[in-house]
Amino acid sequence: MTHLRSTAAAVLLLGTTFIAPALAQKKYDIGATDTEIKIGQTIPLSGPASAYGSIGKVQAAYIRMINEQGGIGGRKINLIQYDDAYNPPKTVEQVRKLVESDEVLTTFQIIGTPPNAAVQKYLNEKKVPQLLASTGATRFTDPKHFPWTIAFNPNYQSEAHIYAKYILANHPNAKIAILYQNDDLGKDYVKGLKDALGDKASMIVAQASYELSDPTVDSQMVTLKASGADLFYNITTPKFGAQSIKKAAELGWKPVQILDINATPVSQTLVPAGLENAKDIISVNYGKDPLDPQWAADEGMKRYKAFMAKYAPGEDANSGIATYGYSTAALLIQILKQCGDELTRENLMKQATNIKGYVADLALPGMTTSTTADDWRINKQFQMMKFDGQRWVLFGPILTDEFKAD
């Protein structure tokens, strides 16, 4: 009887051997084949956030490099990019085209909070990944309601919690004035600050919002200065960040200034604002700054600079916008590699939420990227930084957002 059992076991084992290749066969959804992976995105090459258009240019250059190296598992990436001018109705039109006409496997790094908000429901209904969305609004890290959306940026409320901690420790009696973009981006930063200030939220003495269509924020700045505030919480994107910093200087208003990470690129925000006007502004970072001499011999930085010189010589390699484009494209490649031969939309989301200790070339030392089925936040660590008139200078320890709202 034993002999029969072992023979049966051997037959089963043999059967498994024959079945295994069938199980390991390639699996594709629309947009993926043996030779190609089709990926789509919208970027603002024109309009009020056109500074961010360079992100897409660097990403396209990175993918060109990967394709020159043979692609992913022998498959070339076909990146289809459309200009949506940071205009949500246009984003809707272009994303529909990507999904229904171009038949992409996934979207990647749609840029901006309003554009992503405009297509989130559509992409989730279609079960097309909204992969590494370029926004940190909380609604883009909500797997229960939007299981096909995963954001790349640190959560804006997380970032705001770090600022609140800094304010309470260093400026506990400050009178705070807030300028914010009137959308999910701005509102999240305001909510995060208020939540983490808790009982001390009464420190906020003035708030003013602006629309993306506003030509300037001059009148808002006059109002905020008149409030008597001595701490300015500046929640903007590059164009309006530059305007507000410049206007504060013109008005002779010199509060302690905290600037959100989206508006920190030196060439796109601080140069137009006037470098001297931007001196001593405080923000956070989660990546190495190419202008910081401490990274001169860093291997990751060397790889980045060599890439920029060869593949994107027309872009400003010292800009946070270029480093962002490089880092997001590299993470996309990591996720695609993890997918192996199972290039399905479902597996893409599975791999994006199963990143283990990935160390990016430009991550600050001690920072790694990990995601799990329970925590979809790709970036949740920060370090404070201050602008010295030429470049951002990091200070203090690596901070992880531990704040839990009630």
Secondary structure by P-SEA (a helix, b strand, c coil): caaaaaaaaaaaaaaaaaaccccccccccccccccbbbbbbccccccccccaaaaaaaaaaaaaaaaaacccccbbbbbbbbbccccaaaaaaaaaaaccccccccccccccaaaaaacaaaaaaacccccccccccccccccccccccccccccaaaaaaaaaaaaaacccccbbbbbbcccaaaaaaaaaaaaaaccccccccbbbbbccccccaaaaaaaaaacccccccccccaaaaaaaaaaaaaaccccbbbbcccccccccccccccccccccccccccccccccccccccaaaaaaaaaaaccccccccccaaaaaaaaaaaaaaaaaaaacccccaaaaaaaaacccccccccccccbbbbbcccccccccbbbbbbbcccbbbbbccccccccccc
